[in-house]
Amino acid sequence: MSVHQQVELPATPEEVYELLADAAALSALSRMSGTAGRAAGEEFSAFDGHVTGRQVELIPGTMLVQAWRFPMWEPGMYTIVRFTLEAAKASAPLAATDDSGTRLSIDQHAEPEGADALGCHPTWRDHLDAGWLTFYLTPLVRHFTQVASAKVTAAYEIEALADATYPLTGTERHGWKRCSLPGGASGRSRSGLPRAPGCTASRPTPASTSCGPLPAAPRRRSTFRDTLPSPTRARR
């Protein structure tokens, strides 16, 4: 039997790999300690020693294979865990500025048969299935979502700062929210943020914008006062 889990994260495969390969950093997401083993053959310890193992194969940004175990298992009893990383487009609005995302697949093989010795779940398979969600997937999603949100916020702040430095005037201000500044054919503004849907132009022109022509200013009607000569100042 085997355990399979999958999740999509708003981060690059390289960023996800760096966390998975560093047991100390991964444990810190759950406020626990760990010891990193960053090379093939090195041992690692995670989550205050509740998980131990040895790195088997590491391909940066692509895959990690570990011999993985609980310390209460019989000596020499290991499962094989494979982390597979695939590039995937992150879902808006957490795509940050480059749409980077990762599909993380976790496959664990050769888990012990029988009842969970800790009494938390009916079987060891049920225990492992729940543990991947609690100690790996949930902390990873929370961490990278916070990082991506901070990137999006920073990008909007840069855009706002740029507009404050080079303010739009008159007609240009009409399209400030809906028509971003030029960013090339990629459909992004100068800060890298996506353009608003349906907005195809760059900086609006004085005559019109891609969001619709501006209404002409109303003409002032002439009055009798307009026909009177301009008053002159009296000389002393």
C-alpha positions in Angstrom: 0.0 0.0 0.0 1.0 3.6 -0.4 0.0 7.1 0.6 -0.5 9.9 -1.9 -1.0 13.6 -1.3 -0.9 16.5 -3.8 -1.2 20.3 -3.4 -0.5 23.4 -5.5 1.6 26.2 -3.9 2.1 29.8 -5.0 5.9 29.5 -5.2 8.6 28.3 -7.6 9.7 24.7 -7.5 13.1 25.9 -6.4 11.6 27.7 -3.4 9.5 24.7 -2.4 12.5 22.4 -2.8 14.7 24.5 -0.5 12.1 24.1 2.3 11.6 20.4 1.8 15.3 19.7 1.7 15.9 21.6 4.9 14.3 19.7 7.8 15.2 22.5 10.2 13.4 25.2 8.1 10.5 22.9 7.5 10.1 22.1 11.2 10.2 25.8 12.0 6.9 26.3 10.1 5.3 24.3 12.9 7.3 25.9 15.6 9.4 22.8 16.1 13.1 22.0 15.8 14.9 19.9 13.2 18.3 19.0 11.9 19.0 19.4 8.2 20.7 16.8 6.0 21.1 18.6 2.6 23.1 16.0 0.7 22.4 12.4 -0.4 23.3 10.0 2.3 23.0 12.5 5.1 20.6 11.9 8.0 17.9 14.4 9.0 15.5 14.9 11.9 12.3 16.8 11.8 9.5 18.0 14.1 11.3 17.7 17.5 12.6 14.3 16.5 9.2 12.8 15.7 10.4 12.0 12.2 13.9 10.9 11.2 15.5 9.6 8.1 18.2 9.8 5.4 18.3 11.7 2.1 18.5 9.3 -0.8 18.3 11.4 -3.9 18.1 15.2 -4.4 17.5 16.9 -7.7 17.1 20.7 -6.9 13.8 22.1 -8.0 12.6 18.7 -9.3 12.5 15.8 -6.8 13.6 14.6 -3.4 13.6 11.0 -2.2 14.0 10.1 1.5 14.2 7.0 3.7 11.7 8.2 6.3 10.5 6.7 9.6 9.0 7.2 13.0 11.4 6.5 15.9 8.9 4.1 17.5 9.0 1.8 14.6 11.1 -1.4 14.7 14.8 -0.8 14.1 15.6 -0.8 10.4 12.0 -0.1 9.4 11.8 2.7 6.8 9.3 4.0 4.3 10.4 5.6 1.0 9.0 9.1 0.4 9.2 10.8 -2.9 8.5 14.5 -3.3 7.9 15.5 -7.0 7.8 19.2 -8.0 6.2 20.4 -11.2 5.9 24.0 -12.4 2.3 25.2 -12.4 0.6 28.6 -12.8 -0.3 30.0 -9.5 -4.0 31.0 -8.9 -4.9 34.7 -8.8 -4.7 36.8 -6.7 -1.7 35.0 -5.2 0.3 34.8 -8.4 2.5 37.6 -7.2 4.2 39.2 -10.1 5.4 36.3 -12.2 2.6 33.7 -12.0 5.0 31.1 -10.5 3.4 28.1 -8.9 4.3 24.5 -8.0 2.4 21.3 -8.0 3.8 19.2 -5.1 3.1 15.5 -5.1 4.0 13.3 -2.1 4.1 9.5 -2.5 5.0 7.2 0.5 5.6 3.5 0.1 6.1 0.5 2.4 4.4 1.8 5.5 3.9 -0.7 8.3 0.8 -2.8 8.4 -1.5 -3.1 11.4 -2.9 -0.8 14.0 -1.4 2.6 14.9 0.7 2.0 18.0 0.1 5.5 19.2 -3.7 5.0 19.2 -4.4 8.1 17.2 -5.8 6.4 14.2 -7.0 2.9 13.2 -3.9 2.0 11.1 -0.5 3.4 10.4 -1.6 4.3 6.9 -4.4 6.5 8.4 -1.9 8.1 10.8 0.5 8.9 7.9 -2.2 10.2 5.7 -3.3 12.7 8.4 0.2 13.6 9.3 1.2 14.8 5.8 -1.7 17.2 5.9 -1.0 18.5 9.4 2.8 18.8 9.3 3.6 19.3 5.6 0.8 20.5 3.4 -1.0 22.9 5.7 2.2 24.7 6.9 3.6 24.9 3.4 0.4 26.4 2.0 0.1 28.9 4.9 3.8 29.9 4.5 3.9 30.4 0.7 0.5 32.1 0.7 1.7 34.7 3.2 4.9 35.2 1.1 2.9 35.6 -2.1 0.4 38.0 -0.5 3.3 40.1 0.7 4.8 40.2 -2.8 1.4 41.3 -4.3 1.1 44.0 -1.6 4.6 45.3 -2.3 4.0 45.4 -6.0 0.8 47.5 -5.6 2.7 49.8 -3.2 5.5 50.2 -5.8 2.8 51.1 -8.4 1.2 53.6 -6.1 4.6 55.1 -5.3 5.4 55.4 -9.0 2.1 57.2 -9.6 2.8 59.6 -6.7 6.2 60.3 -8.2 4.9 60.8 -11.7 1.3 61.8 -11.1 -1.3 61.4 -13.7 -3.2 64.6 -14.6 -6.5 65.4 -16.3 -7.5 62.8 -18.8 -4.8 60.3 -17.7 -6.2 60.1 -14.2 -9.5 58.8 -15.7 -7.8 55.5 -16.6 -5.5 55.2 -13.5 -7.5 52.3 -11.9 -8.6 50.6 -15.0 -5.9 51.1 -17.6 -2.4 50.4 -16.3 0.8 52.1 -17.5 2.6 50.5 -20.5 4.1 47.1 -19.8 4.5 45.5 -23.2 2.7 42.7 -24.9 2.5 40.6 -21.8 -0.5 42.6 -20.5 1.2 43.8 -17.3 1.8 47.2 -16.0 5.2 48.7 -15.1 5.2 47.0 -11.7 4.4 43.6 -13.1 0.7 43.5 -11.9 -1.9 42.1 -14.3 -3.9 44.6 -16.3 -7.6 45.0 -15.6 -9.8 42.6 -17.7 -10.9 44.2 -21.0 -8.3 47.0 -20.8 -6.1 46.8 -23.9 -4.5 50.3 -24.2 -1.4 51.6 -22.5 -1.4 55.1 -20.9 -4.7 56.9 -21.9 -4.4 59.7 -24.4 -6.0 63.2 -23.9 -8.7 62.4 -26.4 -10.0 59.1 -25.0 -9.1 56.0 -23.2 -9.5 52.3 -23.9 -12.2 52.3 -21.2 -14.3 54.6 -23.3 -14.2 58.2 -24.7 -14.3 61.1 -22.2 -17.3 63.3 -22.4 -16.6 66.7 -23.9 -16.6 69.7 -21.5 -20.0 71.6 -21.8 -19.8 75.0 -23.6 -20.7 78.1 -21.6 -23.6 80.1 -23.0 -23.0 83.7 -23.9 -24.7 86.4 -21.9 -25.4 90.1 -22.2 -22.5 90.8 -20.0 -20.1 89.3 -22.6 -21.1 92.1 -25.0 -20.0 94.9 -22.6 -16.6 96.5 -23.1 -14.0 95.5 -20.5 -13.8 98.1 -17.7 -10.7 100.3 -17.5 -9.0 101.5 -14.4 -9.5 105.1 -13.6 -6.5 107.3 -13.8 -5.6 109.5 -10.8 
